[in-house]
Amino acid sequence: MSLATEAHGDPAAALNNPAVRLSGVTLDYFTPERETLALSDISLEVAAGEFVAIVGPSGCGKSTLLSLVSGLMVPAEGVVEVEGKPVKGPSPRVGYMLQNDTLFEWRTVLENALLGTEILGQGGAAAKTRAKDLLRRYGLGEFLDSPPAQLSGGMRQRVALARTLCPDPDILLLDEPFSALDFQTRLSLSDEIAELLKAEGKTVILVTHDIGEAISMADRIIVMSRRPGRIKTEHRIAWPSHDGGRPTPFEARSAPEFDAYFQKIWDELDVHRQH
């Protein structure tokens, strides 16, 4: 069985008209005690409509990369571009979904979904219609006027996703959005969200510690080294055994390619070795 795997730097991996481009990005953290090099010489392109997952050891800078793309942080060296323009701060074209749902308990489900559009000054009838449509598509139509306390963990994450997508960003950044959920809910929700994002046609960058989640959801996986974070390898995920095209995340976990990808990426992470 042949798996589509490529090392970082392969010219064949170059992407045309990327939605996101990082060129020679380096980032340092400063404290009164010392300077810490967090990221070193990161160059990465993500094509429009592509789903990319980033995996790596704890502390390697995965979430920091998302902060750079979102405009919440500025690199010490290098350039970060979104849709061909240098990132100078947060943009409505980029949506950021965090690990925790961070819903406001005093607001209804619908009001929580509208929060992003309100902050961006995009509130109004059109935003309310889109929020209701998203929530109904995510199976939350009967909970529009309910407080978040009445929702399960998976339902709360759907509300958080609707809130992120309501301003209609082109690029979606997911920072371990399923990590607080139990395994069964994670599997179910990853299936649902993969289908939803495919239908939305969004460019997605997912940070996760879960190798299986990355393999089953992403078109391409970026493996990062220990701190200072560098891109170690890239893997373009293909499913030659699945005649009907790309399997769902749940189906992917039982495909013959899955175990081979998992073992290869696990070995590259070196998380099982003592340093």
Number of C-alpha atoms within 10 A of each C-alpha: 7 9 15 13 16 14 14 16 14 9 9 7 14 13 14 10 13 19 21 22 23 22 15 16 21 22 24 15 11 10 8 5 6 8 10 13 16 20 27 20 17 21 18 19 18 22 18 19 18 19 24 25 26 26 24 29 17 13 14 19 25 26 19 20 25 21 18 22 28 25 20 14 17 19 20 14 15 16 19 26 19 22 16 12 12 15 20 16 12 16 15 16 14 21 23 22 21 19 16 17 20 12 21 14 13 11 15 18 30 24 20 22 30 27 21 21 21 14 10 11 10 17 15 11 9 9 19 18 12 18 27 20 15 23 24 15 13 17 12 20 15 9 17 19 12 16 18 22 14 12 15 12 18 18 20 20 25 23 27 23 26 28 28 24 27 25 26 19 16 20 27 24 24 22 23 18 22 24 15 15 17 11 11 8 16 18 17 13 20 19 19 16 17 17 15 16 17 14 9 13 15 19 23 26 25 24 27 22 17 14 20 17 23 24 26 24 25 23 18 22 25 24 24 24 21 19 17 18 25 23 22 16 18 22 24 18 22 21 18 16 13 14 8 8 10 17 19 15 24 16 13 20 18 12 16 14 20 19 15 14 20 16 11 12 22 16 11 15 19 14 13 8 7 5 5
